[in-house]
Amino acid sequence: MSKKREQKWGWWFLLPLYPYQQRATVRQEVVEDTIWTFEQPHGLLYAVVPIRMTVVKLKQGGLLVYCPIAPTPECVKLMRELEARYGEVKYIIHSTSSGLEHKIFVAPFARRFPQAQIWCAPSQWSFPLNLPLSWLGFPPQRTYILPEDWRETPFSDEFKYAMVDIDLSKGSFAEVALLHKSTETLLVTDAVIKIPPSPPAILELNPFPLLFHARETALDKLEDTPENRLKGWQRICLFALYFRPSMVDTAPLKQLLKEAFNAPNRSRENYFGAYPFRWQSGWKQSFDAVASLEKPFVAPILETLILPQNPSAAINWANNIASWQFKQIIPAHFSAPIQATPLEFRQAFSFLDIESNRPEKLYPSGNQQIFSRDSTFIKQLEAALIKLNIAKPPKLKRVQGEDNSSLFS
């Protein structure tokens, strides 16, 4: 089978995001003979970041899969290689209720592994119609909702988990943080992230998105150099974090059309020469502000729009996880694994604490003003969603969590 056929994802039109029908997969071993990550590129308008699935070997034989990705022939082949050595997939964990970019892959992945049980985060929903999971392709005979008590699951001897469930008016944000006890590895979906200073390996396979965003205008050539790959990655991170970073403008329509007509690359892949972005001279300060964070942090979209909807639930969830013993975190996006302690995980949520007016707790790099400025569009989006009655006004943002004082004494 050719590489192109191995990477084909036939159901791309259900969620038409880059790279559409061609999805490469990179498998990496995180813990020898025990934990592997599978990464594919994923994004919109070439703002592409890794989307990650984690696979863990079970002591009694078999595999557990956390947060499935697109089951392309290449991805399935890499999984079959693990099954041949360690046993078949026994459990699939669907770890979120709101992340469509994760939910879309669960049912087709489960069909490729018909012996596996599917365990889902609570409060599952769909939009625009709220359909039952069976209508979304989840096999009803082997699909279960994770119970509140992790001890009631068939994999409790090796794993424990904690769930947060936040009402968002039109739906729910739920996430399952899963701890693999023997390797002291925490698996999360979107809860915390860390920005890699250079492009991940999965994006280096096809650097076009990196080169696309490295340009200043449409008249620049897409030159494939290490410097351009790095610049493109830095700008992609800002788009992925803030949607519309404060240090980027758009060209007027007349100028956009003129440059597109004269662009050296007017291919369909290059949007027929259209390149609207204009980066201000100080844009790299915004990237440095997040890349300099050595500890995991909460993405701006969660910090602004999601977790303030129920800060008590978020803090209690973070406190629960911080009581566990782990030394590394594998999220579903950006860097992995992240070397971090339970205390460092808990500190990522300090913006919800009563004492979060102490900037050094939330912004240890001293870049509070930069973060606030770049989050302006997300705050405007929040106001618009509230006005349209799609979102609720946030509750009191700073709260006292359970046993919070002992963590910061």
Disulfide bonds with the S-S distance in Angstrom:
none
